[in-house]
Amino acid sequence: MTDAGHEVANRMAEAARAWLDSLDADQRPLAVGPQPGTDGEAERTTWFYTPTDHGGLTFHQQRPAQHRLVMRLVASGLSEAGYTTVATVLGLENVLDRVEGFSVNWGRERTRDPGMYYLRVFGAPGGPRPWGWRFGGHHVSLNYLVVDGRVAATTPCFLGADPAASPLMGGAALRPLGTAEDLARELVRSLHPDLATRAVLLGRAPNDVVAGNSIRIDDRVVTRAELWRPGTHTPDRAGHPVTGLDGVHQPALALTPAPKGVPGAELDATQRELLRALLGTYLDRVPDGVSPLPRYDEPAALDAVHLAWAGSTVAGEPHYYRLQGPRLLVEWTNVHRGVNHAHSVWRDPETDFGGDVLAAHHAAHHAPPRS
């Protein structure tokens, strides 16, 4: 990590402290979580992307001046484009409400609610011990860990959009995640038929990203109920897989240590440029100093990234893709609401939530004395 990793961590710490300093005694218990690496890890590593309780203090529970401090912290962990996209996704709650006729009712005061986004800080920002923060709500989950003054983890990083495309004045369209869809489709459609046959794992798309909101990435089947904090909402078909796939189709898309699909090593120069640009739509959500995108300037790193697809390659039809390689899992799906509801997530299978970095920190700083 370069010095920029320190700079980003310092900006985060300054913004987090300003927000925490603004809180009153009633707000703090919800706003502050245990230091990372302690007994509170189960909560820090619990994450959602549905409109459920993400844990923390919502906008509704804060004053307008505090809203600005929340967004300042959010901005510290994102690139300019990443921040704009997140802000747009929050605003889409109002658009979605209109799409649904302002009628969806899950028994709370407002269902599609731009005020129902949560922030929680774990530990003491800027101090010598590890600390982190989480911001999330419907279609947003941002998770950060800082260890030894550097940003140690930026994943899971989830963004969705419902609607994925909305009309704007003058015939334009608002597509916050559109490039991540278009580049992937262009890439898979450019493949030679032999490669395309290997890249397309299944003729139908799953209903959601395969890993769901799992804490760790493995071949376990995530159910719909797990996408919601217990006691907040009971989804239809709660015990069914998030993918909606039955036992016959589930293995085709199951996540395995050896990536499925076509590796970058078998792509031509133009396709490799498309692959790297597609990676950028995920890895450049965060500031340059902490983005792993420069890693893929190395041919061997790009060689190891596998593209896999499911569903149709025709625009406007249900589809799914993933990019998988060492320390990388990207998933995308656009199936629901007439193929106008997108989910996209970037994960690091080795250090989501920074677990390995925490372990190394504790081994270095808290090792028992030698006898």
Disulfide bonds with the S-S distance in Angstrom:
none
